[in-house]
Amino acid sequence: MATETGTTTEGAAFGKISRLRGIVFEYLTLAASVFGIASLGVLLGYVFWDAFGLQAADPLWYAAFAVTLVLPLTGFALYGRRNALAGEVALELFSTVMAGVLGGFALVVVLEVIAGSDVWSAYFATVAGPLAGLFVYGRRNEANWVGLAGLGALVVGPVVGTVALDPLTRVGELLGGPGIYFLSLVLPAAAIARYVVGDVLEFGSGDYAALATVVVALVGVPVADQFAAVTRPIWLMFHVALVVPFGIVAAKNLADRDRWIGFAGPLILAGGVALLVTLPEVFGIAGPEPWFDWQYVTANPSRFADQAGLYPAIIGSIFMIVLVALLTLMLGVGAALYLEEYAPSSGPLGAVTRFIRINISNLAGVPSVVYGLLGLAVFANTLRLGFGTVITAAFTLSLLILPIVIISAREAIQSVPDSLRDASYGMGATRWQTVRNVIMPRAIPGILTGTILALGRAIGETAPLIMIGVATTKFSPPGGLFGKMTAMPMQIYTWAGFPSQEFQHGVVAAGVVTLLVVLLTMNSIAILMRNKFEQSDI
Amino acid sequence: MSNEPADMDLTGDRGSQTVREGIYHLVFFICAAVSVLTTIGIVLSLAGPAFGLFGGSGFFQDVSLSEFLLSTDFSPAIKPTVFGVLPLVFGTLLITVGAAAVALPFGLLTAIYLSEYASSRRRAVLKPLLEVLAGVPTVVYGYFALVYVTPILDAVPGIELGTFNALSASLVMGIMIIPMVSSISEDSMSAVPDSLRNASYGLGSTKFDVSTGVVVPSAASGIASSFILAISRAVGETMIVVVAAGQTARFPGSATELLNSFFQSTQTMTSAIVQLGLSDLAGGTTAYRALFAIGLVLFVMTLVLNLVSDVLVRRYQEDYE
């Protein structure tokens, strides 16, 4: 008897203890998973607190904040959990606006601030125009020489453009800035809108979309003239990058009654922000005193905290990232296509292929500061492209993220089913025809997603920029490819070394918020594209 | 007969087609070759100034190999200059150990949770959030460590921290590399076949026993690979250290000094490269060439770690896939 009771209690105790141990362990692992995220959340909270100067705000302001923004948005988020369509539409609209703003800024920076309309007209006539024309011709007609002609235009165009820069800019001046942008941006945008609305999304007449694009661009001109800050070129660029895409996305979602509810999310956000800005002023409640404001984004750096701004660094970062995007897309896609579609996998050349693959995965693990030394030795000192110039920085960062771009492009190309390849080859298509007609159209969304994520890494890199001699502080944006530049992370690094409280807890925090907003935008575009891609895949 | 389109050429213009395909092949090959050229460029641009391969004096002609490898002093600016790499290697190890002490346990536990316990819904939320940790720019982490983490840690009684210190830099770096450990470890744990888990359950094991006694040992090579990759990342990390850990190269003489060095300013190989780079980039001086000698040591260390990690990853892939 005694032994029996002994064993039962022992057995029960055994079961109890091991269950407790299991539960403790499960919660321990859960806590560990949340630890890093929670730490980052707390630190981000501190940064936003500092950047927006929230300690200056009245408690009543917090109440207004909760009522106008937090409660409605939480409500919408909870609703979005039950109705996935609403959340999806809201994300689509939000990402389009953010991408449009970022794209508009990139256009303004590259075309208006750095190149100028006359230089742009020269290169549009020699590079961008011919390439676009060849692309459209190649889509409509099955002609094998188009790809080669495109390659030729890519090589010859810049040379011709540079040699004939002077006469071409004179022709450009004839049209004037707005005229050039109307021809080179608005008309192509109208053609793209016609194609997207009529052929891709198929929810309306493409001709009306094209007509609307042109008409709104023209009607907007007198409206834009009312605002001193918005010149006609800036209006046309934001029209192309923001208004037209948003119009198409909004029209597409409006066409489907089930998707209307998704508009509530952005409307709540916009309405909440508007209320939050106006209400406290009307009632005389002390609001926050943000460091992160319009003045900060448009002013030059200063040793006085309240006058300091990030403008040259923002321009430098955007210009650099546009160049890096062009370089890595061309090289990365080319390399991935070679490795996946062209490279032999056996024989002596197979060994070369394997070596290239191993080499790429090892390059991804090389510390970024070593890439900085490479840029210093090769681009700055040997090729004499200059210390701290835009072109040196763009080349260095392109090499840095190239392995990541190649790896993600390879994954995207691998995900194209082999049955499609075999079908294409079975029809007698050549390798290039298969790549162009079968593989690229399906792989492009995945490639772009991976590239945008890699660009997010490039825009935050600091160490390589220090090594190639990028200025820690600059008071004007770069003048061209060979102009000296600075970048957002460089400016943050410089300011973080200033001992004063106003810099450490104000100006730097605002810089961090600016950088994070740009990163968040890029990532949400990438996520949106990935979601679309996965949906269309099924 | 005449129904066939006139421009349909079934015989094909073989000659020009072969040439065209050849050109595309060549262009894509050149793109792929850029990555090989990058590697060659890195090796040559590091070894060139270090050994004086391209004419001119090399670093190891100015400074003897024994001074570089054995001297416990690193003072490139104050004469007489001494270029000992040991204090920098010590600083790097110090920071790496601190970062690993955070990242390895938390990353491993995270991987166990994601692979064994989490519902698919929770995993879908947690995994992208963990990726965010690795996506925040490192200069931002450095700023966090300097401006927020150091004062918080300093307020803890019994801890006396300098403005710049190794402790907060390594803690923040540890948080940053958690996702490196967790994602590869989770992949290798998910690759463990369910038959092993079921066999263990059949013998009466609890979930805890299965997770710690079956899954983790079976995924050991993948876990080890993730640890090494994370350590390699910590060795090469620059901006957190530059912003938050200071610029004082030290080499401890005793055990108490070793412990104290966590609370003081320290210098790693990466931050020494940045410090030298900020002072002198035009070339021609020993300090400039020292950049590349230190860079070479850093490159070789991370390359070896990455290769070992690669071998281990392939091992678990061979085991279960």
Interface residues (C-beta under 8 A of the other chain):
Chain A: S18 R19 R21 G22 F25 E26 L28 T29 L30 A32 S33 V34 F35 G36 I37 S39 L40 L43 Y46 V47 N144 W145 G147 L148 L151 M330 L331 G332 V333 G334 A335 L337 Y338 L339 E341 Y342 A343 F355 I356 I358 N359 I360 S361 N362 L363 G365 V366 P367 S368 V369 V370 Y371 G372 L373 L374 L376 A377 V378 A380 N381 F387 L399 L402 P403 I406 T430 R431 W432 V435 L453 G456 R457 I459 G460 E461 T462 A463 I466 M467 G469 P489 I492 Y493 A496 G497 Q504 H505 V508 V512 L515 L516 L519 N523 I527
Chain B: Q17 R20 E21 I23 Y24 H25 V27 F28 F29 I30 C31 A32 A33 V34 S35 V36 T38 T39 G41 I42 S45 L46 G48 P49 P105 F106 L109 T110 I112 Y113 L114 E116 Y117 A118 L126 P128 L129 L130 V132 L133 G135 V136 P137 T138 V139 V140 G142 Y143 F144 L146 V147 Y148 V149 I175 I178 P179 S182 T206 K207 F208 D209 S211 T212 L229 S232 R233 V235 G236 E237 T238 M239 V242 V243 T270 I273 V274 G277 L278 L281 G283 L291 F292 G295 L298 F299 T302 L303 L305 N306 L307 D310
